[in-house]
């Protein structure tokens, strides 16, 4: 071919190529695509390109694309022999071999796989019979475009390569633009959806923030989850916690509910996956764990929808947020209840604390305080009033408190002190005060928590305990002395009585024996007072009229007090009765009268009065008695009086202001003992130079006074009974034995309980009566009597003691036993022996 002809052919190729690309561009431009391109749109574009390319540019043209199966398929085809007929990869007219072998099978695959243009031509490369151009959309292989001639010798020229690349680029641009626009629209829709979900999430978060119960929280979280995802069903389930199991359920078209899960709901709800911290798919459900922490799952939140759309990453994130919201709300609810319970416990502790608790500001004014502080500091009860500046502490404590507050504010430590002052009633008061600085809130001064405890009563109680311990010790000593002294008095009075009988015809000797007896009787009063201090003397309280008891001793008092003391009686008859030991009552009146006489060496007036008084709760608390009606017995003298120190110690055992051999210091101690046992109290008021008043208050009783009956003489025994005498004191044992022998009894003696058991078992004669001291060196007299009676049911028992009382015989055989207090006279011993022997077992014996 001549150069001229060759240039003409090349020019023609250029014209055809330009026309093709221009026409294709016009077609692509005319197709306005505003969204994701459909398969129909692609088919239309492919048909347009094929129609323009064949036959004007090439003999045949093919477009291949990847289908859903991932394989390359023929999407469109045109050939000059089949113009006017619809062509696709299912219905193709007969094509040349070159197309079937090289282009379709090899070149097309190579172009797509390598993303490079493949040229079909001769080996020299100067003839281009076809070209295959890959179509890459969004950096992914979409397919290929092929231009080819029927003959391998037909040269399409290099312009065919450029034209194919331009057409492929145009198709690529259309497809990418469509994809971009579709992605943009999807992004807008997704953004709108996310914005709507975020709005709903914020609304749900605000809503559950103020909720207090898990039921409210789960019900609203379920409703919000269904709304956020436009789901058919949303379930929020708690499997752990105080309220578990609990499930909130929201379904389309129904009101959300929350309750314990039913069996049907448990089957419907997805199972919790232990250890799973991220959302997961369970069938139709998207599920997220409700986490307390990464290793603790307390429940799930699950949604289900029927639109068949897959749950995306955004859905998982939103559901995770809802799960976190549920976890936080439930934890906040539990924390709120815990805080409320703690505050309630602290409030109860604060209000019921036995010590005063006060918070003070930097000026020392009380911000708030509890009831105990009101009681200790005589304040009104706390009321929340910002206008009220709060009460101030008593001035007597203000200086020391200010120093304490300043110290704790500076050093941030704890300060404890005891402050001495007086309360509102003028009573001495001891306060134990502890102060500690409180953390300051923003913009406020440091406050101080002040604990105030009134330890006045505690200190007084400790003093009373020490006093009681001292009294107990003194009582033990006094009791032992009284025991030994009673033994001596029994000997003295016993031998004096025997001597008086022996010397009944010698008036002078008989009178001296009687004086010995009288002296022993007076000494027995002293041992009685000692036993009162030691709490060992038996008391026999009865109901009697104190006025009658005092009047019956009027003549005795007049003889004892003498003519220099004028007695004044100030009481009426029938004022009421009291319940006390009448002997000790009369002894108390006698002791008080003697003390008053000694306090009036120049004479004076001694007044006795009895009146009915009402003791209030406050008075009862200070006196140590119960509130109620009392009879007050007052004894007032006009003597020298006592100072405060003497008044404070006058009731102490062995305390006396009298000279040696004039006073024992046991009279007032015995009086206080009597008042305590009678449920009353004794007080003393005295002024130096003016006189002294003792006031005794006894609980008033409405029972009638007991009439003391004269004892009926019991029939006497035959005097031949065998008596076992057990006494560790040799002198007293001899006395008892002599008295019994002188009255015709047979006697066996033992110095201890163990000796008595041996004698009783060895004796051939039957012992009828046991006379034993209670306190022996080894086995006691009470235990000895029990053991002997278990072997000899007919044995009678008489126990004697100077420290025990008649209850010591309780538990022995009824009617078989009696008791005799030391010191006793021989006649009293014999009377009691006859009494016991003459009583049949089974009947009570009168106890002395």
NORGIRA-V873694 format. One record per pair of residues at least 6 apart in sequence whose C-alpha atoms are under 7 Angstrom apart, sorted by sequence separation. I is the first residue (numbers start at 1). GAP is how many residues later the second one is. If there is no record, write none. Layout:
I&GAP / I&GAP
This chain:
54&6 / 66&6 / 67&6 / 111&6 / 121&6 / 135&6 / 136&6 / 211&6 / 226&6 / 238&6 / 239&6 / 250&6 / 280&6 / 281&6 / 291&6 / 292&6 / 360&6 / 361&6 / 374&6 / 408&6 / 422&6 / 423&6 / 440&6 / 503&6 / 504&6 / 531&6 / 620&6 / 675&6 / 686&6 / 727&6 / 741&6 / 750&6 / 774&6 / 775&6 / 789&6 / 54&7 / 65&7 / 66&7 / 111&7 / 121&7 / 135&7 / 226&7 / 238&7 / 239&7 / 249&7 / 250&7 / 280&7 / 290&7 / 291&7 / 359&7 / 360&7 / 374&7 / 408&7 / 421&7 / 422&7 / 439&7 / 440&7 / 503&7 / 620&7 / 656&7 / 675&7 / 685&7 / 686&7 / 774&7 / 53&8 / 64&8 / 65&8 / 120&8 / 121&8 / 135&8 / 226&8 / 238&8 / 249&8 / 279&8 / 280&8 / 289&8 / 290&8 / 358&8 / 359&8 / 421&8 / 438&8 / 656&8 / 685&8 / 773&8 / 774&8 / 809&8 / 64&9 / 65&9 / 78&9 / 119&9 / 120&9 / 121&9 / 134&9 / 135&9 / 208&9 / 225&9 / 237&9 / 238&9 / 248&9 / 249&9 / 279&9 / 290&9 / 359&9 / 420&9 / 421&9 / 437&9 / 438&9 / 528&9 / 656&9 / 684&9 / 685&9 / 772&9 / 809&9 / 836&9 / 64&10 / 65&10 / 77&10 / 120&10 / 134&10 / 237&10 / 248&10 / 278&10 / 279&10 / 289&10 / 290&10 / 358&10 / 359&10 / 371&10 / 420&10 / 437&10 / 438&10 / 500&10 / 617&10 / 654&10 / 655&10 / 672&10 / 684&10 / 737&10 / 50&11 / 63&11 / 64&11 / 76&11 / 77&11 / 82&11 / 107&11 / 119&11 / 120&11 / 133&11 / 134&11 / 236&11 / 237&11 / 247&11 / 248&11 / 278&11 / 289&11 / 290&11 / 358&11 / 404&11 / 419&11 / 420&11 / 437&11 / 438&11 / 616&11 / 654&11 / 683&11 / 684&11 / 63&12 / 64&12 / 76&12 / 119&12 / 132&12 / 133&12 / 222&12 / 235&12 / 236&12 / 247&12 / 270&12 / 277&12 / 288&12 / 289&12 / 357&12 / 358&12 / 370&12 / 418&12 / 419&12 / 436&12 / 437&12 / 615&12 / 616&12 / 653&12 / 654&12 / 682&12 / 683&12 / 725&12 / 785&12 / 63&13 / 75&13 / 76&13 / 118&13 / 119&13 / 132&13 / 133&13 / 222&13 / 235&13 / 236&13 / 246&13 / 247&13 / 287&13 / 288&13 / 357&13 / 369&13 / 418&13 / 419&13 / 435&13 / 436&13 / 500&13 / 615&13 / 653&13 / 682&13 / 683&13 / 806&13 / 62&14 / 63&14 / 74&14 / 75&14 / 118&14 / 132&14 / 222&14 / 235&14 / 246&14 / 247&14 / 287&14 / 288&14 / 356&14 / 368&14 / 418&14 / 435&14 / 436&14 / 499&14 / 500&14 / 614&14 / 615&14 / 682&14 / 62&15 / 74&15 / 117&15 / 118&15 / 131&15 / 132&15 / 234&15 / 235&15 / 245&15 / 246&15 / 287&15 / 358&15 / 417&15 / 418&15 / 435&15 / 614&15 / 681&15 / 682&15 / 61&16 / 62&16 / 117&16 / 131&16 / 234&16 / 245&16 / 286&16 / 287&16 / 356&16 / 357&16 / 417&16 / 434&16 / 435&16 / 613&16 / 614&16 / 653&16 / 681&16 / 61&17 / 116&17 / 117&17 / 130&17 / 131&17 / 147&17 / 204&17 / 233&17 / 234&17 / 277&17 / 285&17 / 286&17 / 355&17 / 356&17 / 416&17 / 417&17 / 433&17 / 434&17 / 496&17 / 613&17 / 651&17 / 652&17 / 680&17 / 60&18 / 61&18 / 116&18 / 130&18 / 218&18 / 233&18 / 285&18 / 286&18 / 354&18 / 355&18 / 416&18 / 433&18 / 434&18 / 612&18 / 613&18 / 650&18 / 651&18 / 680&18 / 818&18 / 60&19 / 115&19 / 129&19 / 130&19 / 232&19 / 233&19 / 285&19 / 351&19 / 353&19 / 415&19 / 416&19 / 433&19 / 612&19 / 613&19 / 679&19 / 680&19 / 797&19 / 798&19 / 799&19 / 800&19 / 801&19 / 802&19 / 817&19 / 59&20 / 60&20 / 129&20 / 204&20 / 232&20 / 275&20 / 284&20 / 350&20 / 351&20 / 356&20 / 415&20 / 432&20 / 433&20 / 496&20 / 497&20 / 611&20 / 612&20 / 678&20 / 679&20 / 796&20 / 797&20 / 798&20 / 799&20 / 800&20 / 801&20 / 802&20 / 816&20 / 59&21 / 111&21 / 414&21 / 415&21 / 431&21 / 432&21 / 496&21 / 610&21 / 611&21 / 651&21 / 796&21 / 797&21 / 798&21 / 799&21 / 800&21 / 801&21 / 802&21 / 111&22 / 112&22 / 129&22 / 301&22 / 397&22 / 414&22 / 431&22 / 432&22 / 610&22 / 611&22 / 723&22 / 725&22 / 800&22 / 111&23 / 129&23 / 145&23 / 367&23 / 413&23 / 431&23 / 432&23 / 610&23 / 722&23 / 723&23 / 724&23 / 725&23 / 726&23 / 727&23 / 728&23 / 54&24 / 108&24 / 129&24 / 200&24 / 226&24 / 366&24 / 430&24 / 431&24 / 493&24 / 609&24 / 610&24 / 719&24 / 720&24 / 721&24 / 722&24 / 723&24 / 724&24 / 725&24 / 726&24 / 727&24 / 728&24 / 752&24 / 815&24 / 24&25 / 54&25 / 55&25 / 107&25 / 129&25 / 365&25 / 366&25 / 396&25 / 412&25 / 430&25 / 609&25 / 719&25 / 720&25 / 721&25 / 722&25 / 723&25 / 724&25 / 725&25 / 726&25 / 727&25 / 752&25 / 753&25 / 754&25 / 774&25 / 815&25 / 816&25 / 54&26 / 127&26 / 129&26 / 222&26 / 365&26 / 366&26 / 430&26 / 608&26 / 609&26 / 719&26 / 720&26 / 726&26 / 752&26 / 753&26 / 769&26 / 770&26 / 771&26 / 772&26 / 773&26 / 774&26 / 786&26 / 815&26 / 50&27 / 128&27 / 129&27 / 222&27 / 223&27 / 272&27 / 365&27 / 408&27 / 429&27 / 493&27 / 608&27 / 726&27 / 753&27 / 768&27 / 769&27 / 770&27 / 771&27 / 772&27 / 773&27 / 774&27 / 814&27 / 815&27 / 818&27 / 50&28 / 127&28 / 128&28 / 200&28 / 222&28 / 272&28 / 408&28 / 409&28 / 492&28 / 607&28 / 608&28 / 753&28 / 768&28 / 769&28 / 770&28 / 771&28 / 772&28 / 773&28 / 814&28 / 815&28 / 817&28 / 819&28 / 820&28 / 112&29 / 128&29 / 218&29 / 219&29 / 408&29 / 607&29 / 814&29 / 815&29 / 818&29 / 819&29 / 46&30 / 127&30 / 128&30 / 131&30 / 218&30 / 219&30 / 405&30 / 606&30 / 607&30 / 726&30 / 814&30 / 815&30 / 112&31 / 121&31 / 133&31 / 197&31 / 288&31 / 404&31 / 489&31 / 545&31 / 546&31 / 606&31 / 753&31 / 20&32 / 112&32 / 133&32 / 288&32 / 545&32 / 546&32 / 605&32 / 606&32 / 20&33 / 135&33 / 223&33 / 290&33 / 544&33 / 545&33 / 605&33 / 222&34 / 289&34 / 290&34 / 543&34 / 544&34 / 604&34 / 133&35 / 137&35 / 288&35 / 292&35 / 543&35 / 544&35 / 604&35 / 108&36 / 136&36 / 291&36 / 543&36 / 561&36 / 135&37 / 219&37 / 279&37 / 290&37 / 409&37 / 542&37 / 543&37 / 647&37 / 137&38 / 138&38 / 219&38 / 541&38 / 542&38 / 565&38 / 566&38 / 567&38 / 568&38 / 569&38 / 570&38 / 571&38 / 137&39 / 219&39 / 541&39 / 542&39 / 564&39 / 565&39 / 566&39 / 567&39 / 568&39 / 569&39 / 570&39 / 571&39 / 600&39 / 17&40 / 218&40 / 541&40 / 564&40 / 565&40 / 566&40 / 567&40 / 568&40 / 569&40 / 570&40 / 571&40 / 599&40 / 600&40 / 796&40 / 16&41 / 279&41 / 486&41 / 540&41 / 541&41 / 565&41 / 596&41 / 599&41 / 796&41 / 806&41 / 539&42 / 806&42 / 215&43 / 405&43 / 596&43 / 724&43 / 642&44 / 643&44 / 723&44 / 482&45 / 641&45 / 642&45 / 643&45 / 722&45 / 723&45 / 724&45 / 725&45 / 726&45 / 727&45 / 378&46 / 641&46 / 642&46 / 722&46 / 723&46 / 724&46 / 725&46 / 726&46 / 727&46 / 641&47 / 721&47 / 722&47 / 723&47 / 724&47 / 725&47 / 726&47 / 482&48 / 640&48 / 641&48 / 723&48 / 728&48 / 482&49 / 640&49 / 641&49 / 639&50 / 640&50 / 641&50 / 479&51 / 639&51 / 640&51 / 641&51 / 478&52 / 479&52 / 638&52 / 639&52 / 478&53 / 638&53 / 639&53 / 96&54 / 625&54 / 637&54 / 638&54 / 478&55 / 479&55 / 625&55 / 637&55 / 478&56 / 636&56 / 637&56 / 479&57 / 636&57 / 240&58 / 475&58 / 476&58 / 623&58 / 635&58 / 636&58 / 239&59 / 240&59 / 475&59 / 634&59 / 635&59 / 238&60 / 239&60 / 475&60 / 634&60 / 635&60 / 238&61 / 634&61 / 237&62 / 238&62 / 633&62 / 634&62 / 237&63 / 632&63 / 633&63 / 236&64 / 237&64 / 632&64 / 633&64 / 236&65 / 632&65 / 235&66 / 236&66 / 631&66 / 632&66 / 235&67 / 630&67 / 631&67 / 234&68 / 235&68 / 630&68 / 631&68 / 234&69 / 630&69 / 631&69 / 233&70 / 234&70 / 629&70 / 630&70 / 233&71 / 629&71 / 231&72 / 232&72 / 233&72 / 231&73 / 232&73 / 231&74 / 232&74 / 66&76 / 591&76 / 65&77 / 66&77 / 226&77 / 65&78 / 376&78 / 64&79 / 65&79 / 373&79 / 64&80 / 63&81 / 64&81 / 63&82 / 62&83 / 63&83 / 362&83 / 588&83 / 62&84 / 362&84 / 61&85 / 62&85 / 362&85 / 61&86 / 361&86 / 60&87 / 61&87 / 360&87 / 361&87 / 739&87 / 60&88 / 359&88 / 360&88 / 58&89 / 59&89 / 60&89 / 359&89 / 360&89 / 58&90 / 59&90 / 359&90 / 58&91 / 59&91 / 358&91 / 359&91 / 358&92 / 357&93 / 358&93 / 357&94 / 356&95 / 357&95 / 355&96 / 356&96 / 355&97 / 356&97 / 355&98 / 580&98 / 579&99 / 221&105 / 217&112 / 214&116 / 717&117 / 716&118 / 205&120 / 209&120 / 213&120 / 578&120 / 717&120 / 208&121 / 212&121 / 578&121 / 714&121 / 717&121 / 578&122 / 716&122 / 577&123 / 578&123 / 715&123 / 576&124 / 577&124 / 576&125 / 577&125 / 576&126 / 577&128 / 533&136 / 529&137 / 533&137 / 529&138 / 532&138 / 37&141 / 529&141 / 532&141 / 17&142 / 21&142 / 36&142 / 17&143 / 24&143 / 35&143 / 36&143 / 34&144 / 14&145 / 21&145 / 25&145 / 33&145 / 36&145 / 13&146 / 17&146 / 21&146 / 35&146 / 36&146 / 34&147 / 35&147 / 545&160 / 543&161 / 544&161 / 543&162 / 544&162 / 543&163 / 542&164 / 491&241 / 491&244 / 487&245 / 537&266 / 538&266 / 536&267 / 537&267 / 538&267 / 536&268 / 537&268 / 524&299 / 486&316 / 483&319 / 483&320 / 479&324 / 494&331 / 490&332 / 493&332 / 494&332 / 490&333 / 489&334 / 490&334 / 490&335 / 486&336 / 487&336 / 486&337
